[in-house]
């Protein structure tokens, strides 16, 4: 049984229509638009992260030219954003 790309496209459009209808209903019921947008962004992030192409690109970007990844470099304390900053002593009140 061959997969017809037109049938897949038609079913996809139907599903996107259902998503749009759900968004409209949530807004009509008084959901905060910013909260809804954040929820939808979270869903979009989940979709991207589930993509094999996305995961392989992230792994490629995570490796440095020397073959060590960020996690290994963080463990070695090589990143400034991970290093613990020393606490400076508070200035004494000279009044």
C-alpha positions in Angstrom: 0.0 0.0 0.0 1.7 3.2 -1.2 1.4 6.4 0.9 -0.2 9.2 -1.0 1.4 12.5 -0.1 -1.8 14.4 -1.0 -3.7 12.3 1.5 -1.1 13.0 4.2 -1.2 16.8 3.4 -5.0 16.8 3.6 -5.0 15.0 6.9 -2.3 17.4 8.2 -4.3 20.4 7.2 -7.3 19.0 9.0 -5.2 18.5 12.2 -3.8 22.0 12.0 -7.4 23.3 11.7 -8.3 21.4 14.9 -5.3 23.0 16.6 -6.4 26.5 15.5 -10.0 25.8 16.7 -8.6 24.7 20.1 -6.6 27.9 20.4 -9.7 30.0 19.5 -11.7 28.2 22.1 -9.1 28.6 24.8 -8.9 32.4 24.1 -12.7 32.7 24.0 -12.9 31.0 27.4 -10.6 33.6 28.8 -7.2 32.0 28.8 -4.4 34.6 29.1 -2.9 35.0 25.6 0.6 35.3 26.9 0.2 32.1 29.0 -1.2 30.3 25.9 1.6 31.5 23.7 4.1 30.2 26.2 2.4 26.8 26.3 2.5 26.7 22.5 6.2 27.6 22.5 6.8 24.8 24.9 5.0 22.4 22.6 7.0 23.7 19.6 10.3 23.2 21.5 9.2 19.6 22.4 8.5 18.9 18.7 11.9 20.3 17.6 13.8 18.4 20.3 12.1 15.1 19.3 13.4 15.5 15.7 16.4 13.2 15.0 17.9 15.9 12.8 17.7 18.5 15.7 19.3 16.1 18.2 22.2 15.3 15.9 22.8 19.0 15.2 22.8 19.7 18.9 25.3 17.0 19.5 27.5 18.3 16.7 27.4 21.8 18.1 28.1 20.6 21.6 31.4 19.1 20.6 34.4 21.5 20.7 37.2 21.2 18.1 39.2 19.2 20.5 36.5 16.5 20.9 35.4 17.4 24.4 31.8 18.4 25.0 30.5 21.2 27.2 29.6 18.9 30.0 33.2 17.6 30.2 34.5 21.2 30.0 32.1 22.4 32.8 33.3 19.6 35.0 36.9 20.8 34.4 35.8 24.4 35.3 36.6 25.8 31.9 33.5 28.0 31.4 33.3 31.3 33.2 29.5 31.1 33.4 29.8 27.9 35.5 32.7 28.9 37.7 31.7 29.8 41.2 32.3 33.5 41.8 34.2 34.3 45.0 32.3 36.3 47.5 33.8 39.7 48.1 33.8 40.8 51.7 31.2 43.5 52.4 32.4 47.0 52.9 32.3 48.1 56.5 30.1 51.0 57.5 32.5 53.8 58.2 30.0 56.2 59.8 
